Amino acid sequence: MGRRRQGEPESGRAAASEPIVNESRTDRLRIRAAWMYFVEQMTQNEIADVLGVGRVTIVRMLAEARARNEVKITIESELSEIVRLERALEKTFGLQQALVAPLTDPNADPIPAIAAKTGMFLSDAMKSGTQVGVGWGRTLFSTLPFISAKSLSDFRVISLLGGVGVVRRYNPAEFAWRFAQIFQGDGYLIPTPAVVDSVETKIALVERCGLQEVFEMADSLDAVLLSVGGIASATTFSRGGFLREADREALLARGAVGDLLFHFYDRNGALVDHPVNSHVMSVDVDRLRKAPVRILTSGGAEKTEALLGAMHLIAPTILITDEESARRMLAVDGGQV
């Protein structure tokens, strides 16, 4: 079964002996390592490069997987399907890592599961000395209860979008501020409407109202945390009163499939030709792409095209979604199910 590697264990197929729902980061890495080694027939050095650990660590993980009886002739655990989807997403879209949240019901609202998976990831990923730019939306707001609070030194959170004009539960300023509080960091907001009436107004606000510094901070972000919105049905944008139905129809006619920080784009990740893209008070996409870590967390049937377009628009390094959304993305773009 594949090539034999000198000094490495005899190959077989990997399995987890029982489902792991709230697995630790160490458990996840071990299962991923076993999957890549026994199923994908990758070398230990190749796995070490993908997971960002040393080869000795991989050897230890594989030995521990066998000791735990996680490596068998068959794949028994439902977790194996999740790992398969994660690896397929990583390969198809060139991701550093994909995290897929399981759903008990294919028709269930995926946001709670995605939020829980995202919150657990962020609890481990956020470090002292990090400067993080954040978006907004229901998915991101729902992650807050799942993030483990801790004190991080020199931790900065920059809201990447102006605040909405009406106080609502889901708005950019609220999420950025609460996210910063969880880690006892500093929060930087863009105290403007999300969308203004003209390019001239936008320039005046940035250059004359002290916002230039906040926008310039986006040039040195260590990470961005983003979600996408759909456009085929009512979106947070339209519910906020910023997008008229005529605008939505015009965007659809020009091929828009979704928005990222109110930047509307098509299936190929290109911004569509519409005034809203130049009137939005948010950090531009080119700046976002400079961040070495780009986390995208979203899911749902209405966001499949938006997610696929975002793979080109923002080129995320980390994608967090649910298993049904993962299957839809792979079926459309990767020819898999």
matplotlib code that plots the C-alpha trace (Angstrom):
import matplotlib.pyplot as plt

x = [0.0, 2.1, 5.8, 7.7, 9.9, 13.2, 13.1, 9.4, 6.5, 4.8, 1.9, -1.7, -4.9, -5.7, -8.7, -9.9, -11.4, -14.2, -15.6, -13.8, -16.0, -14.0, -10.6, -7.6, -5.1, -2.7, -5.4, -6.2, -2.6, -2.0, -5.1, -4.1, -0.6, -1.9, -4.3, -1.6, 0.9, -1.2, -3.9, -2.2, 1.2, 3.1, 6.6, 7.2, 9.2, 6.4, 3.9, 6.2, 6.3, 2.5, 1.8, 4.7, 6.3, 9.6, 10.0, 10.7, 7.3, 5.6, 7.4, 6.1, 2.6, 2.5, 3.7, 1.1, -1.6, -0.8, -0.5, -4.0, -5.3, -6.3, -4.6, -6.5, -7.2, -10.4, -11.5, -14.2, -14.7, -17.0, -14.1, -12.3, -14.9, -14.3, -10.5, -11.1, -13.1, -10.5, -7.6, -9.7, -10.3, -6.7, -5.6, -8.3, -8.0, -4.3, -5.1, -2.6, -5.4, -9.1, -11.3, -14.7, -17.4, -19.7, -23.4, -25.9, -28.6, -27.7, -30.5, -29.5, -28.3, -24.5, -23.5, -23.5, -21.2, -18.9, -18.8, -17.8, -15.0, -13.8, -13.8, -11.8, -9.3, -8.9, -8.4, -5.2, -4.1, -4.1, -0.8, 0.9, 2.3, -0.3, -2.1, -5.4, -7.8, -11.4, -14.6, -18.2, -21.4, -23.5, -20.9, -18.1, -20.3, -21.4, -17.8, -17.4, -18.8, -16.5, -13.2, -11.2, -10.4, -6.8, -4.5, -2.2, 0.4, 0.7, -2.4, -4.2, -7.6, -8.4, -11.9, -11.7, -15.1, -16.9, -19.7, -23.4, -25.6, -28.2, -27.2, -27.7, -26.5, -24.3, -22.1, -18.4, -17.6, -19.3, -17.5, -14.1, -14.4, -15.6, -13.0, -10.3, -11.7, -11.5, -7.7, -7.4, -6.0, -6.5, -9.2, -9.1, -12.4, -13.4, -16.1, -17.9, -20.9, -20.3, -21.1, -20.9, -22.5, -19.4, -15.7, -15.1, -16.8, -14.7, -11.4, -12.4, -13.2, -9.9, -7.6, -9.2, -10.8, -7.9, -8.7, -5.5, -3.6, -6.2, -6.2, -2.4, -2.3, -3.9, -0.6, 1.1, -1.5, -0.3, -3.7, -7.2, -10.4, -13.2, -16.6, -18.5, -22.1, -24.4, -26.4, -29.0, -31.2, -31.6, -28.2, -27.0, -26.1, -29.7, -31.2, -29.0, -30.6, -27.5, -28.4, -31.6, -33.3, -32.4, -28.8, -28.9, -30.5, -27.9, -25.1, -26.6, -26.9, -23.2, -22.4, -22.0, -22.1, -21.3, -19.5, -16.5, -16.5, -19.1, -16.8, -19.0, -17.3, -18.1, -17.5, -13.9, -13.1, -13.1, -14.8, -17.9, -18.4, -20.7, -20.5, -20.9, -17.4, -15.9, -18.2, -17.7, -15.6, -13.6, -10.0, -9.4, -8.8, -5.2, -4.2, -6.0, -4.1, -0.8, -1.6, 0.3, -2.6, -6.0, -8.8, -12.1, -15.1, -18.5, -21.0, -24.5, -26.2, -26.8, -23.0, -21.5, -20.8, -19.7, -17.2, -15.9, -15.4, -13.6, -11.1, -9.8, -10.6, -8.8, -6.9, -7.5, -4.7, -7.3, -10.9, -13.4, -16.8, -19.3, -19.3, -22.3, -20.7, -17.4, -19.1, -20.9, -17.7, -15.8, -18.7, -18.8, -15.1, -13.3, -15.5, -15.8, -18.6]
y = [0.0, 2.9, 3.3, 1.8, 4.2, 3.1, 3.3, 4.1, 1.9, -0.5, 1.3, 0.6, 2.6, 5.0, 5.2, 6.8, 4.1, 6.4, 9.8, 12.8, 15.9, 18.3, 17.0, 18.9, 20.5, 17.6, 15.0, 16.7, 16.9, 13.2, 12.1, 14.4, 13.0, 9.4, 10.2, 11.7, 9.0, 5.8, 7.0, 9.6, 7.8, 11.0, 10.8, 11.9, 14.9, 15.9, 15.7, 17.7, 20.5, 20.5, 20.5, 22.9, 20.5, 18.5, 15.1, 13.7, 14.9, 13.1, 9.9, 10.2, 11.0, 8.0, 5.7, 7.2, 6.7, 3.0, 2.7, 4.2, 1.7, 4.5, 2.9, -0.2, -2.0, 0.0, 3.5, 3.2, 6.7, 9.4, 11.7, 10.1, 11.7, 15.1, 14.6, 13.6, 16.7, 18.9, 17.4, 17.7, 21.4, 22.0, 20.4, 21.9, 25.4, 25.6, 26.1, 25.8, 24.3, 23.6, 22.9, 21.3, 21.3, 18.2, 18.6, 16.2, 17.2, 18.2, 20.8, 22.3, 25.9, 25.5, 28.7, 27.4, 24.5, 26.7, 29.3, 26.6, 25.3, 28.8, 29.8, 26.8, 27.5, 31.2, 30.3, 28.5, 30.7, 34.1, 35.0, 38.0, 40.6, 39.9, 42.5, 41.1, 42.7, 41.6, 41.7, 41.2, 39.3, 36.7, 33.9, 35.9, 37.3, 33.7, 32.6, 34.8, 32.4, 29.7, 31.6, 31.0, 34.3, 35.0, 37.9, 38.6, 41.4, 43.8, 42.4, 44.7, 44.2, 46.5, 46.7, 46.5, 48.2, 51.3, 50.9, 50.7, 53.7, 51.8, 49.9, 46.2, 43.0, 42.2, 45.2, 45.7, 47.8, 45.5, 42.4, 44.0, 45.5, 42.3, 40.3, 42.6, 42.4, 38.6, 38.8, 42.1, 43.8, 47.2, 47.7, 50.2, 51.1, 53.0, 55.4, 56.1, 54.7, 51.5, 53.2, 56.8, 58.8, 59.4, 58.8, 62.4, 61.9, 58.7, 60.5, 63.4, 61.1, 59.2, 62.2, 64.9, 63.0, 61.1, 57.7, 57.5, 55.8, 53.1, 52.3, 52.3, 49.7, 47.3, 47.3, 45.4, 43.0, 39.5, 38.0, 38.8, 37.2, 37.4, 36.1, 36.4, 37.3, 36.0, 38.2, 35.9, 36.3, 39.1, 39.8, 41.5, 44.4, 44.8, 44.3, 47.1, 49.4, 50.1, 48.2, 49.0, 46.2, 48.0, 47.9, 44.2, 43.5, 45.5, 43.7, 40.3, 41.4, 42.2, 38.8, 39.5, 36.3, 37.8, 40.4, 40.6, 43.7, 45.1, 44.6, 42.8, 40.2, 37.6, 33.9, 34.5, 36.8, 40.0, 43.1, 44.0, 47.4, 49.1, 52.4, 50.6, 49.1, 52.6, 54.0, 51.5, 52.5, 49.4, 48.3, 47.4, 43.8, 44.3, 45.3, 42.3, 39.9, 41.2, 39.5, 36.2, 34.5, 35.0, 33.2, 32.8, 31.3, 30.9, 28.3, 27.7, 26.7, 30.4, 31.1, 28.4, 30.7, 33.5, 31.1, 29.9, 33.4, 34.3, 31.6, 33.8, 37.2, 36.8, 33.5, 32.4, 30.4, 28.9, 28.0, 27.1, 25.8, 23.0, 19.6, 20.3, 23.5, 21.7, 19.0, 21.7, 23.6, 20.4, 19.3, 22.6, 23.4, 20.1, 17.6, 15.7, 14.9]
z = [0.0, -1.3, -0.8, 2.2, 4.1, 5.7, 9.4, 9.5, 10.7, 8.3, 6.6, 7.3, 7.6, 10.4, 12.6, 15.8, 18.1, 19.2, 18.3, 19.7, 19.9, 22.1, 21.2, 22.4, 20.0, 20.7, 19.9, 16.7, 15.6, 16.4, 14.5, 11.5, 11.6, 11.6, 8.7, 6.6, 7.3, 7.0, 4.6, 2.4, 2.6, 3.3, 4.8, 8.4, 7.1, 4.8, 7.7, 10.0, 7.4, 7.0, 10.8, 11.7, 14.2, 14.3, 12.8, 16.3, 17.4, 14.4, 15.4, 18.9, 17.7, 15.4, 18.2, 20.6, 18.1, 17.9, 21.6, 22.0, 19.5, 17.1, 14.1, 12.9, 9.6, 9.2, 9.9, 12.5, 13.9, 12.4, 13.0, 10.1, 7.7, 9.2, 8.8, 5.2, 4.5, 6.2, 4.1, 0.9, 1.7, 2.4, -0.9, -3.1, -1.9, -0.8, 2.9, 5.7, 7.8, 7.6, 10.6, 10.0, 12.6, 12.6, 12.5, 14.1, 11.5, 7.9, 8.0, 11.3, 11.6, 11.2, 13.0, 16.6, 15.5, 13.5, 16.3, 18.9, 16.6, 15.9, 19.6, 20.6, 17.8, 18.8, 22.4, 21.5, 18.5, 20.1, 21.6, 23.4, 21.0, 18.3, 16.3, 15.0, 12.6, 12.9, 10.9, 12.2, 11.8, 13.6, 13.2, 14.7, 17.5, 18.4, 18.9, 22.0, 24.6, 23.3, 23.7, 26.9, 28.5, 29.3, 29.7, 26.8, 26.9, 24.0, 22.4, 19.9, 18.1, 15.2, 13.9, 10.1, 9.4, 10.5, 13.1, 12.1, 12.6, 14.7, 17.9, 17.2, 18.7, 15.7, 14.8, 14.1, 17.1, 19.6, 18.4, 18.2, 21.7, 23.4, 21.6, 22.9, 26.4, 26.5, 26.2, 28.2, 25.1, 23.5, 20.9, 18.0, 16.3, 13.2, 14.7, 11.4, 9.6, 7.8, 4.4, 3.5, 0.7, -1.5, -2.0, -1.0, 2.4, 2.9, 2.2, 4.4, 7.4, 7.0, 6.4, 8.5, 11.4, 12.8, 11.3, 9.2, 12.0, 12.4, 8.7, 8.6, 11.5, 9.0, 7.1, 9.9, 11.1, 12.3, 11.6, 10.3, 11.5, 8.9, 7.9, 4.7, 3.9, 1.3, -1.1, -2.7, 0.4, 3.0, 4.5, 7.6, 5.3, 4.0, 7.5, 8.7, 6.2, 4.2, 1.1, -0.8, -2.8, -6.0, -5.0, -4.1, -7.5, -9.3, -7.4, -8.3, -12.0, -12.0, -10.6, -6.9, -4.8, -1.4, 0.7, 2.9, 5.1, 2.6, -0.3, -2.8, -5.1, -7.8, -8.0, -9.1, -6.2, -8.2, -6.8, -8.8, -10.4, -8.0, -5.9, -2.6, -2.9, -2.9, -0.3, 2.5, 5.5, 5.8, 5.3, 1.6, 0.5, -0.6, 3.0, 4.4, 2.1, 3.6, 7.0, 7.3, 9.0, 7.4, 9.2, 7.5, 9.4, 7.7, 6.6, 5.4, 2.1, 1.2, 1.5, -0.7, -3.6, -1.2, 0.4, -3.0, -4.2, -0.9, -1.6, -4.4, -2.9, 0.4, 0.0, 3.6, 5.3, 7.7, 6.9, 9.6, 8.4, 9.0, 7.3, 5.0, 3.8, 3.2, 1.1, -1.0, -1.6, -2.6, -4.8, -6.7, -6.9, -6.3, -8.0, -4.7, -2.3]

ax = plt.figure().add_subplot(projection="3d")
ax.plot(x, y, z, "-o")
ax.set_aspect("equal")
plt.show()
